[in-house]
Amino acid sequence: MIGDPHSVLFCCNYNAVRSPMAENFMRKYYGRRIFVQSAGVKNELEVDGFAVAVCAEIGLEIDTHRVRSFQEMEEWGDQIGAFDLIVALSPAAHRQALEYTRYYSVDVEFWPIFDPTGLGETREAKLAAYRQTRDQISNLILKHFGPPDPELEEKNG
């Protein structure tokens, strides 16, 4: 893909941990320059409390995120094929995203992001796993899309 995409869809298994983090990092770093949404293969969970906690530590608010699946997006009128880029953050999401390339001209990338759910015996160990995922997502976004918009960085602190 040449240049920045105009629209990006991040996806993972349940749209409860990784993809909401990615969606909100994109908004924090690039504002409205790139339209961004996220989805899951399924939508059986609410946004994860540990994900909310580690994002809040750095001023990223995901607690109001509405979990949604690919199917729900389509039912609500969102055209998955209208995105320039789909970034899959899990193998299941990657398989689902590749299905759209059968019908639409959409680029798909797979970023194998560490899944922190179910790891750690203590609260602090669980938070450490989620922080690792949060930081991995942030670093990959910055590496792929470049430096954040300076005006947004000042505004977002």
NUVO-180555 format. One record per residue (C-alpha): residue in one letter; x, z, y; chain. Coordinates in pm, 1 decimal. Layout:
<recs>
resn=a, c1=X, c3=Z, c2=Y, chain=A
...
</recs>
This chain:
<recs>
resn=m, c1=0.0, c3=0.0, c2=0.0, chain=A
resn=i, c1=136.1, c3=-94.6, c2=341.2, chain=A
resn=g, c1=89.0, c3=163.7, c2=616.0, chain=A
resn=d, c1=-142.3, c3=459.8, c2=610.7, chain=A
resn=p, c1=-474.4, c3=425.6, c2=435.9, chain=A
resn=h, c1=-780.1, c3=469.6, c2=654.6, chain=A
resn=s, c1=-961.2, c3=675.0, c2=391.0, chain=A
resn=v, c1=-843.6, c3=894.6, c2=103.6, chain=A
resn=l, c1=-1035.5, c3=1061.7, c2=-176.1, chain=A
resn=f, c1=-860.2, c3=1348.9, c2=-354.6, chain=A
resn=c, c1=-996.4, c3=1438.9, c2=-695.6, chain=A
resn=c, c1=-937.5, c3=1689.7, c2=-972.9, chain=A
resn=n, c1=-1137.1, c3=1841.0, c2=-1258.2, chain=A
resn=y, c1=-1392.7, c3=2057.4, c2=-1075.9, chain=A
resn=n, c1=-1327.8, c3=2012.7, c2=-701.7, chain=A
resn=a, c1=-1278.0, c3=2389.2, c2=-684.5, chain=A
resn=v, c1=-900.6, c3=2440.7, c2=-641.2, chain=A
resn=r, c1=-661.8, c3=2146.1, c2=-601.3, chain=A
resn=s, c1=-869.9, c3=1874.1, c2=-437.9, chain=A
resn=p, c1=-1028.6, c3=2102.5, c2=-172.4, chain=A
resn=m, c1=-678.0, c3=2221.8, c2=-83.4, chain=A
resn=a, c1=-559.7, c3=1861.8, c2=-48.0, chain=A
resn=e, c1=-864.6, c3=1758.0, c2=154.7, chain=A
resn=n, c1=-814.2, c3=2040.9, c2=399.6, chain=A
resn=f, c1=-437.6, c3=1991.5, c2=430.9, chain=A
resn=m, c1=-505.9, c3=1627.8, c2=525.0, chain=A
resn=r, c1=-751.3, c3=1735.2, c2=793.8, chain=A
resn=k, c1=-507.1, c3=1996.0, c2=925.8, chain=A
resn=y, c1=-213.2, c3=1754.6, c2=936.1, chain=A
resn=y, c1=-377.9, c3=1425.7, c2=1036.7, chain=A
resn=g, c1=-717.6, c3=1511.9, c2=1185.8, chain=A
resn=r, c1=-945.1, c3=1211.3, c2=1211.4, chain=A
resn=r, c1=-662.2, c3=958.9, c2=1179.2, chain=A
resn=i, c1=-737.7, c3=935.5, c2=807.2, chain=A
resn=f, c1=-1088.9, c3=994.3, c2=673.0, chain=A
resn=v, c1=-1066.2, c3=1230.3, c2=374.9, chain=A
resn=q, c1=-1298.1, c3=1374.4, c2=113.7, chain=A
resn=s, c1=-1259.2, c3=1531.9, c2=-227.6, chain=A
resn=a, c1=-1448.9, c3=1529.1, c2=-554.4, chain=A
resn=g, c1=-1428.5, c3=1648.4, c2=-909.8, chain=A
resn=v, c1=-1499.6, c3=1494.0, c2=-1244.4, chain=A
resn=k, c1=-1752.1, c3=1778.1, c2=-1278.9, chain=A
resn=n, c1=-1904.4, c3=2021.2, c2=-1030.9, chain=A
resn=e, c1=-1980.7, c3=2319.1, c2=-1251.1, chain=A
resn=l, c1=-1780.2, c3=2573.0, c2=-1047.8, chain=A
resn=e, c1=-1778.5, c3=2711.4, c2=-695.7, chain=A
resn=v, c1=-1466.4, c3=2696.7, c2=-481.2, chain=A
resn=d, c1=-1213.2, c3=2929.5, c2=-642.7, chain=A
resn=g, c1=-1158.5, c3=3269.4, c2=-477.1, chain=A
resn=f, c1=-783.5, c3=3270.8, c2=-541.3, chain=A
resn=a, c1=-758.1, c3=2924.5, c2=-382.1, chain=A
resn=v, c1=-951.8, c3=3053.8, c2=-80.9, chain=A
resn=a, c1=-718.3, c3=3355.7, c2=-53.1, chain=A
resn=v, c1=-387.7, c3=3163.8, c2=-65.9, chain=A
resn=c, c1=-513.4, c3=2902.7, c2=178.0, chain=A
resn=a, c1=-633.7, c3=3169.5, c2=419.9, chain=A
resn=e, c1=-279.7, c3=3311.8, c2=418.5, chain=A
resn=i, c1=-161.3, c3=3000.3, c2=601.5, chain=A
resn=g, c1=-469.4, c3=2941.8, c2=816.4, chain=A
resn=l, c1=-631.4, c3=2680.2, c2=592.7, chain=A
resn=e, c1=-999.7, c3=2758.1, c2=549.8, chain=A
resn=i, c1=-1158.8, c3=2624.3, c2=234.4, chain=A
resn=d, c1=-1418.6, c3=2897.4, c2=178.6, chain=A
resn=t, c1=-1704.0, c3=2679.0, c2=310.3, chain=A
resn=h, c1=-1607.6, c3=2382.3, c2=91.9, chain=A
resn=r, c1=-1904.6, c3=2231.2, c2=-93.7, chain=A
resn=v, c1=-1803.2, c3=2143.8, c2=-448.9, chain=A
resn=r, c1=-1910.4, c3=1791.7, c2=-549.0, chain=A
resn=s, c1=-1855.5, c3=1546.3, c2=-831.2, chain=A
resn=f, c1=-1797.4, c3=1170.9, c2=-820.9, chain=A
resn=q, c1=-2154.3, c3=1126.9, c2=-946.2, chain=A
resn=e, c1=-2297.7, c3=1344.8, c2=-669.6, chain=A
resn=m, c1=-2102.8, c3=1154.9, c2=-406.8, chain=A
resn=e, c1=-2252.2, c3=829.5, c2=-528.3, chain=A
resn=e, c1=-2602.6, c3=979.9, c2=-548.0, chain=A
resn=w, c1=-2563.9, c3=1094.4, c2=-185.8, chain=A
resn=g, c1=-2471.2, c3=741.8, c2=-80.5, chain=A
resn=d, c1=-2092.1, c3=768.5, c2=-62.5, chain=A
resn=q, c1=-1926.7, c3=454.1, c2=-191.9, chain=A
resn=i, c1=-1624.4, c3=553.8, c2=-400.8, chain=A
resn=g, c1=-1500.9, c3=195.6, c2=-386.2, chain=A
resn=a, c1=-1494.1, c3=208.7, c2=-6.2, chain=A
resn=f, c1=-1194.9, c3=445.4, c2=-7.7, chain=A
resn=d, c1=-856.0, c3=282.8, c2=43.7, chain=A
resn=l, c1=-682.5, c3=532.7, c2=-181.3, chain=A
resn=i, c1=-789.1, c3=773.8, c2=-453.2, chain=A
resn=v, c1=-533.7, c3=1044.5, c2=-531.0, chain=A
resn=a, c1=-596.3, c3=1205.3, c2=-867.9, chain=A
resn=l, c1=-452.4, c3=1554.1, c2=-909.5, chain=A
resn=s, c1=-534.1, c3=1598.3, c2=-1279.1, chain=A
resn=p, c1=-526.4, c3=1371.1, c2=-1586.2, chain=A
resn=a, c1=-906.7, c3=1375.5, c2=-1625.0, chain=A
resn=a, c1=-953.5, c3=1282.6, c2=-1259.2, chain=A
resn=h, c1=-695.5, c3=1006.5, c2=-1296.8, chain=A
resn=r, c1=-890.7, c3=853.4, c2=-1586.2, chain=A
resn=q, c1=-1213.3, c3=875.3, c2=-1383.2, chain=A
resn=a, c1=-1049.3, c3=720.5, c2=-1075.4, chain=A
resn=l, c1=-907.9, c3=432.5, c2=-1277.8, chain=A
resn=e, c1=-1262.3, c3=343.8, c2=-1386.7, chain=A
resn=y, c1=-1336.6, c3=250.5, c2=-1025.3, chain=A
resn=t, c1=-1056.5, c3=-7.1, c2=-1026.2, chain=A
resn=r, c1=-1262.4, c3=-206.8, c2=-1277.4, chain=A
resn=y, c1=-1520.3, c3=-274.4, c2=-1006.4, chain=A
resn=y, c1=-1351.1, c3=-209.5, c2=-673.3, chain=A
resn=s, c1=-1025.5, c3=-294.3, c2=-502.0, chain=A
resn=v, c1=-908.4, c3=61.9, c2=-454.6, chain=A
resn=d, c1=-557.1, c3=198.0, c2=-498.2, chain=A
resn=v, c1=-520.2, c3=494.7, c2=-732.1, chain=A
resn=e, c1=-225.2, c3=732.6, c2=-746.1, chain=A
resn=f, c1=-167.3, c3=1017.8, c2=-986.6, chain=A
resn=w, c1=0.1, c3=1329.4, c2=-852.3, chain=A
resn=p, c1=36.6, c3=1571.5, c2=-1145.5, chain=A
resn=i, c1=-39.5, c3=1896.0, c2=-963.7, chain=A
resn=f, c1=11.6, c3=2227.9, c2=-1138.4, chain=A
resn=d, c1=-321.9, c3=2388.0, c2=-1240.2, chain=A
resn=p, c1=-302.2, c3=2761.8, c2=-1161.5, chain=A
resn=t, c1=-634.4, c3=2865.2, c2=-1312.0, chain=A
resn=g, c1=-609.6, c3=3113.6, c2=-1594.2, chain=A
resn=l, c1=-246.7, c3=3201.0, c2=-1526.2, chain=A
resn=g, c1=-105.3, c3=3541.8, c2=-1445.6, chain=A
resn=e, c1=-194.9, c3=3884.9, c2=-1577.5, chain=A
resn=t, c1=-213.8, c3=4065.5, c2=-1243.8, chain=A
resn=r, c1=-374.2, c3=3971.0, c2=-914.0, chain=A
resn=e, c1=-30.5, c3=3920.5, c2=-758.2, chain=A
resn=a, c1=81.9, c3=3697.8, c2=-1047.9, chain=A
resn=k, c1=-236.0, c3=3489.3, c2=-1014.3, chain=A
resn=l, c1=-184.5, c3=3456.5, c2=-638.3, chain=A
resn=a, c1=176.7, c3=3347.6, c2=-696.7, chain=A
resn=a, c1=56.1, c3=3067.3, c2=-926.1, chain=A
resn=y, c1=-199.9, c3=2952.8, c2=-669.8, chain=A
resn=r, c1=62.2, c3=2962.2, c2=-393.0, chain=A
resn=q, c1=282.1, c3=2735.4, c2=-603.6, chain=A
resn=t, c1=-2.5, c3=2484.4, c2=-632.4, chain=A
resn=r, c1=-87.0, c3=2511.0, c2=-261.6, chain=A
resn=d, c1=273.8, c3=2447.7, c2=-160.2, chain=A
resn=q, c1=314.6, c3=2161.9, c2=-408.1, chain=A
resn=i, c1=9.2, c3=1986.6, c2=-261.4, chain=A
resn=s, c1=124.0, c3=2039.3, c2=97.1, chain=A
resn=n, c1=473.4, c3=1907.3, c2=22.6, chain=A
resn=l, c1=345.8, c3=1596.6, c2=-156.5, chain=A
resn=i, c1=102.3, c3=1515.6, c2=124.9, chain=A
resn=l, c1=375.4, c3=1544.3, c2=387.5, chain=A
resn=k, c1=614.5, c3=1337.9, c2=175.4, chain=A
resn=h, c1=355.0, c3=1065.7, c2=119.0, chain=A
resn=f, c1=180.9, c3=1048.9, c2=458.7, chain=A
resn=g, c1=461.5, c3=1157.3, c2=689.9, chain=A
resn=p, c1=490.8, c3=1419.7, c2=962.4, chain=A
resn=p, c1=171.7, c3=1584.1, c2=1085.5, chain=A
resn=d, c1=12.5, c3=1480.1, c2=1411.5, chain=A
resn=p, c1=201.0, c3=1698.1, c2=1667.1, chain=A
resn=e, c1=-113.8, c3=1767.7, c2=1870.1, chain=A
resn=l, c1=-292.9, c3=1896.8, c2=1563.1, chain=A
resn=e, c1=1.5, c3=2114.3, c2=1463.9, chain=A
resn=e, c1=-9.0, c3=2285.3, c2=1803.6, chain=A
resn=k, c1=-386.4, c3=2327.3, c2=1783.9, chain=A
resn=n, c1=-380.7, c3=2453.7, c2=1423.1, chain=A
resn=g, c1=-83.4, c3=2680.3, c2=1485.3, chain=A
</recs>
